[in-house]
Amino acid sequence: MVRQPNSNLPQELLEDILSRVPYKSLSRFKCVSKFWYALFSDPKFQALHLSHFIKHHTFDNSVLLGLSFPSGLNLQNYKLFSLSGNDSSAVDNLLPKFKLLSTKFRISGHCNGILCLAGGYWSHNDEVILYNPATREFTSLPDSKMRSNSSSALAVGLGYDSRTDDYKVVRIWSVDTGVYTTNRVEVYSLNTDSWTRMYNSNTRDFDFAEDCFALFFKGTYYWWGSKRGDKSTIILGLTMGHEDFLKVSVPDNVDISKSNGRSLAVWKQSISLICCSGSGLNMSIDIWVMKGSGVQCSWTKMQSVTSLLLEEPKPLVFWKENEILLETTNGEIKSYNVVTQKIKDLKIEGNPVLHSVQAVNYEATLVPIKGGSYLT
């Protein structure tokens, strides 16, 4: 690391203290001295800061919302907004000049402060972008050799391989061979800036639909899928370092078939399954928590939320520990506290496209994007 010219504290102690400071504070500290500015840009310090972040950060203090807004000619302009953990009405636009997002993009994964943004389902625009909103650094991933007139990108997911300190994007393609249609999978490595095909993924046994990537958590990618035989909805897990998609068990007698009535989210450092049941104003929400991780897990029902008096709300993510973000049928975003049972409205400027809301738990980091550019 860079060395400090003069200090009353040992260099190692100062670095250890600063590596535990949240990103927002570090961004202000850059102005203190040239040394601090250089230190925060040092890859070794960034790695140390990330290691403390992974160990100690909570997943539900702040949230990024992705929404689509009409922009004429049947196009949609995609925007990101930040919800502060201290103020439910604080909403800031983070992409004022991101021209690449003038068409429909979606959040297709997030990890350690990096977002993966990808073109819409069955879209002619299969571009994938990695973006750190805190540092405003981004990169567009190289094109894939799988792209052809007979292939379409189905889903994209982002994860982190701690063994190699590498961010990896998994993409599923639907390919028409001329005889039958099958799925193929490839993995992008940020370290090598290249795609590699996974040959033993066994995805031919499953169907994948729009927004089928759920989340990445503790080394495992989670996806929504369905069996090709009986069309039953399932959860699939792809563990980092393995090439096969394996079925994840779900609670007995729980319906996860409706995409607007389910969500996989992180709650109190565990994966939770949020499921809606019933109809109309009689809708209830059940919250299940996963014990274990990956494909070897069990579920415990933690709570049932009734008397919401909201017609078929769509569960999104947990926020501020005990609040669930919900999208209503008329496009409003509400926050429901499972302890106090109080509902609050979240105000968003403009009129987003109905059912376009995405929400991800997000914390700012120093994580650099290799070969990236900066928004101006």
C-alpha positions in Angstrom: 0.0 0.0 0.0 1.0 3.7 -0.2 2.9 4.9 2.8 1.9 7.9 4.9 4.7 10.5 5.3 4.0 11.6 8.9 1.5 10.2 11.4 1.1 9.7 15.1 -0.5 6.3 14.4 1.3 3.3 13.0 0.4 2.8 9.3 -1.1 -0.6 9.8 -3.4 0.6 12.6 -4.6 3.6 10.6 -5.4 1.4 7.6 -7.2 -1.1 9.8 -9.4 1.7 11.3 -10.2 3.3 8.0 -11.0 -0.1 6.4 -13.9 -0.4 8.8 -15.4 3.0 7.9 -18.5 3.0 5.6 -18.0 4.1 2.0 -20.0 7.4 2.4 -17.6 8.6 5.1 -14.5 7.5 3.1 -15.7 9.5 0.1 -15.7 12.6 2.3 -12.3 11.7 3.8 -10.7 11.7 0.3 -10.5 15.5 0.5 -8.5 15.4 3.7 -5.1 14.8 2.1 -3.4 13.4 -1.0 -2.3 10.4 1.0 -5.8 9.4 2.0 -7.0 9.9 -1.6 -4.2 7.6 -2.8 -4.8 5.1 0.0 -8.5 4.7 -0.8 -7.6 4.0 -4.4 -5.0 1.4 -3.5 -6.2 -2.1 -4.5 -4.9 -3.7 -1.3 -6.8 -1.2 0.8 -9.9 -1.8 -1.3 -9.6 -5.5 -0.7 -9.2 -5.0 3.0 -12.3 -2.7 3.1 -14.2 -5.3 1.1 -13.3 -8.1 3.6 -14.6 -6.1 6.5 -17.7 -5.2 4.5 -18.5 -8.9 3.8 -18.0 -9.9 7.4 -20.0 -7.1 9.1 -22.5 -5.4 6.8 -26.2 -6.1 7.0 -28.2 -6.7 3.9 -31.3 -4.6 4.6 -30.2 -1.1 5.7 -30.7 0.6 2.3 -32.4 -0.3 -1.0 -32.0 0.5 -4.6 -35.2 0.7 -6.7 -35.2 0.1 -10.4 -38.2 1.5 -12.3 -39.2 2.0 -15.9 -40.7 5.3 -17.1 -42.5 5.8 -20.5 -40.4 7.8 -22.9 -42.5 7.9 -26.1 -42.6 5.6 -29.1 -43.4 2.7 -26.8 -39.9 2.9 -25.3 -39.1 2.9 -21.6 -36.4 4.8 -19.8 -34.9 2.9 -16.9 -33.9 4.7 -13.7 -32.4 3.8 -10.4 -33.4 5.4 -7.1 -31.9 5.1 -3.6 -33.9 4.6 -0.4 -32.1 5.8 2.7 -32.2 3.6 5.8 -33.1 6.6 7.9 -35.7 8.3 5.7 -38.3 6.4 3.8 -39.0 9.4 1.6 -35.4 10.1 0.5 -35.3 9.1 -3.1 -32.4 10.2 -5.4 -31.9 9.5 -9.1 -28.5 7.8 -9.6 -28.4 7.6 -13.4 -28.9 11.1 -14.8 -26.5 10.6 -17.7 -26.4 6.8 -18.2 -27.3 7.0 -21.9 -27.0 3.2 -22.3 -30.1 2.8 -20.3 -32.4 4.7 -22.6 -34.1 1.4 -23.5 -35.4 -1.2 -21.1 -32.9 -2.6 -18.7 -33.3 -4.6 -15.6 -31.3 -5.3 -12.4 -30.0 -8.8 -13.0 -28.1 -9.3 -9.8 -26.0 -7.4 -7.3 -23.0 -8.2 -5.2 -20.7 -6.2 -2.9 -21.9 -2.9 -4.2 -21.8 -3.8 -7.9 -25.0 -4.0 -10.0 -25.5 -6.2 -13.0 -27.8 -4.5 -15.6 -29.1 -6.4 -18.6 -31.5 -6.0 -21.5 -35.0 -7.2 -21.2 -36.3 -10.7 -21.7 -36.4 -11.8 -25.3 -34.9 -8.4 -26.1 -32.8 -7.6 -29.2 -30.5 -5.7 -26.8 -28.5 -8.4 -24.9 -26.0 -6.0 -23.5 -24.8 -6.6 -20.0 -23.3 -3.8 -17.8 -21.5 -4.0 -14.4 -22.0 -0.7 -12.5 -20.9 0.6 -9.1 -23.3 3.4 -8.3 -21.1 4.7 -5.4 -17.9 5.2 -7.5 -19.9 5.6 -10.8 -17.6 3.2 -12.5 -19.1 0.8 -15.1 -18.1 -1.5 -17.9 -20.0 -3.1 -20.8 -19.3 -6.9 -21.0 -17.9 -8.3 -24.3 -20.2 -10.0 -26.8 -20.8 -13.7 -26.5 -20.0 -16.4 -29.1 -23.4 -18.0 -28.3 -25.2 -15.1 -29.9 -26.8 -16.1 -33.2 -30.1 -15.8 -35.1 -31.3 -19.0 -33.3 -30.4 -18.0 -29.8 -32.0 -15.6 -27.2 -30.7 -14.6 -23.8 -33.1 -15.7 -21.1 -31.5 -14.7 -17.8 -28.4 -13.2 -16.2 -27.1 -13.4 -12.6 -24.1 -11.8 -10.9 -22.0 -13.4 -8.1 -18.7 -13.2 -6.3 -16.1 -16.0 -6.2 -14.1 -15.5 -3.0 -11.6 -18.2 -3.9 -10.3 -16.2 -6.8 -11.5 -12.7 -5.9 -13.5 -12.6 -9.1 -16.9 -11.3 -10.0 -18.8 -13.8 -12.3 -21.9 -13.3 -14.5 -23.9 -16.4 -15.3 -26.1 -16.2 -18.4 -28.6 -18.7 -19.7 -29.5 -18.9 -23.4 -32.3 -20.5 -25.2 -30.9 -22.1 -28.4 -32.9 -23.6 -31.3 -30.8 -26.4 -32.8 -33.1 -26.9 -35.7 -34.3 -30.1 -34.2 -35.2 -29.1 -30.6 -34.8 -26.1 -28.3 -32.4 -26.4 -25.4 -30.7 -24.2 -22.8 -27.0 -23.4 -22.7 -25.1 -21.6 -20.0 -22.0 -19.4 -20.0 -20.0 -17.6 -17.3 -18.2 -14.3 -17.6 -15.1 -13.6 -15.5 -14.3 -10.0 -14.7 -10.7 -11.0 -14.0 -10.2 -12.4 -17.6 -12.9 -10.2 -19.3 -14.1 -13.3 -21.2 -17.0 -15.7 -21.4 -16.7 -19.5 -20.9 -19.3 -22.1 -21.7 -20.6 -24.5 -18.9 -21.0 -27.9 -20.6 -22.6 -29.9 -17.7 -25.2 -27.5 -16.3 -28.2 -29.9 -16.9 -30.4 -26.8 -17.6 -32.0 -28.7 -20.5 -34.4 -30.2 -17.9 -35.8 -26.8 -16.9 -37.6 -23.8 -18.4 -36.6 -20.3 -17.4 -38.9 -17.3 -17.8 -38.5 -13.5 -17.4 -36.7 -12.3 -14.3 -35.9 -15.8 -13.2 -32.7 -14.8 -11.4 -33.6 -14.3 -7.8 -30.4 -13.4 -5.9 -26.8 -14.4 -5.0 -26.1 -15.2 -1.4 -23.1 -16.8 0.3 -21.6 -18.4 -2.8 -24.9 -19.7 -4.5 -26.9 -18.3 -7.4 -30.7 -18.8 -6.9 -33.0 -19.0 -9.9 -36.8 -19.5 -10.4 -37.5 -22.2 -12.9 -40.0 -24.9 -13.9 -39.7 -28.6 -14.7 -40.2 -29.3 -18.4 -42.3 -32.3 -17.6 -45.1 -31.2 -15.2 -44.3 -27.4 -15.5 -44.2 -27.1 -11.7 -42.3 -24.1 -10.4 -39.1 -24.7 -8.5 -36.1 -22.9 -7.1 -32.7 -23.9 -8.5 -29.3 -23.3 -7.0 -26.0 -23.0 -8.8 -23.1 -23.1 -6.3 -19.9 -21.2 -7.1 -17.3 -23.6 -8.4 -19.9 -26.1 -9.7 -21.5 -26.4 -13.1 -24.8 -28.1 -12.4 -28.1 -26.5 -11.4 -29.7 -28.4 -8.5 -33.2 -28.2 -7.1 -33.6 -26.4 -3.9 -36.3 -27.7 -1.5 -39.2 -25.5 -0.8 -41.7 -25.6 2.1 -44.5 -28.2 1.8 -47.8 -27.0 0.3 -46.5 -23.5 -0.5 -47.5 -22.1 -3.9 -44.6 -20.3 -5.6 -46.0 -20.4 -9.1 -47.2 -16.8 -9.3 -44.2 -14.5 -10.1 -46.0 -11.4 -8.6 -46.8 -13.3 -5.4 -43.3 -14.5 -4.3 -39.9 -13.2 -3.5 -36.5 -14.5 -2.3 -34.9 -12.0 -0.1 -32.3 -11.7 2.7 -33.7 -11.2 6.2 -31.6 -11.1 9.3 -28.6 -12.7 7.5 -30.6 -15.6 6.1 -32.5 -16.2 2.9 -36.3 -15.8 3.3 -39.1 -16.9 1.0 -42.0 -14.4 1.0 -45.2 -15.9 -0.5 -48.6 -14.4 -1.0 -51.8 -16.5 -0.7 -55.5 -15.8 -1.0 -57.0 -13.1 -3.3 -58.2 -9.6 -3.3 -58.2 -7.8 0.0 -58.0 -11.2 1.8 -54.4 -11.6 0.6 -52.0 -12.8 3.3 -48.2 -13.0 3.3 -46.2 -15.9 4.7 -42.5 -15.5 5.6 -40.2 -18.5 5.6 -36.6 -18.5 6.6 -34.0 -20.9 5.2 -31.8 -22.9 7.5 -28.6 -23.8 5.8 -27.7 -22.6 2.3 -27.4 -23.9 -1.2 -29.4 -27.0 -2.2 -29.1 -28.6 1.3 -31.5 -26.6 3.4 -34.8 -26.6 5.3 -37.4 -23.9 6.0 -39.0 -22.5 9.1 -42.2 -20.5 9.0 -41.6 -17.3 10.9 -44.7 -15.2 10.4 -48.0 -14.8 8.6 -49.1 -11.3 7.8 -52.9 -10.9 7.5 -55.3 -8.0 7.4 -53.1 -5.9 5.1 -56.2 -4.6 3.3 -54.0 -4.4 0.1 -55.2 -6.0 -3.0 -52.7 -8.6 -4.2 -49.5 -6.8 -3.2 -46.2 -7.9 -4.8 -43.5 -8.6 -2.1 -40.1 -7.1 -3.0 -37.4 -7.1 -0.3 -36.9 -6.5 3.5 -35.8 -3.1 4.5 -34.6 -1.7 7.9 -34.7 -5.2 9.4 -38.4 -5.7 9.9 -40.1 -3.9 7.0 -41.2 -5.4 3.7 -41.4 -3.3 0.6 -44.5 -4.0 -1.4 -45.8 -2.9 -4.8 -49.5 -2.5 -5.1 -51.7 -3.3 -8.1 -51.9 0.4 -8.9 -48.1 0.8 -8.9 -47.7 2.4 -5.4 -44.7 1.3 -3.2 -45.5 0.7 0.4 -43.4 -0.4 3.4 -45.0 -2.8 5.9 -43.5 -3.3 9.4 -44.0 -6.9 10.4 -43.6 -6.0 14.1 -45.7 -2.8 14.5 -48.0 -3.8 11.6 -47.9 -0.2 10.3 -47.9 0.7 6.6 -46.1 3.7 5.1 -46.2 5.1 1.6 -43.0 5.7 -0.3 -43.0 8.6 -2.7 -41.5 8.3 -6.1 -41.4 11.3 -8.5 -43.0 10.6 -11.8 -45.3 7.9 -13.0 -43.4 4.6 -13.5 -44.7 1.8 -15.7 -47.0 -0.4 -13.8 -45.4 -3.6 -12.3 -41.9 -2.4 -13.4 -40.5 -2.0 -9.9 -37.4 -4.0 -8.8 -35.8 -3.6 -5.4 -32.4 -4.9 -4.2 -30.7 -4.5 -0.8 -27.6 -2.4 -1.5 -24.6 -0.9 0.4 -22.0 1.3 -1.2 -18.4 -0.1 -1.5 -15.1 0.8 -3.0 -15.0 -2.3 -5.2 -13.4 -1.3 -8.5 -14.6 -2.6 -11.9 -11.6 -3.8 -13.8 -11.3 -2.0 -17.1 -14.2 0.2 -16.3 -15.0 3.8 -17.2 -16.5 6.5 -15.1 -19.8 8.4 -15.6 -19.3 12.1 -16.0 
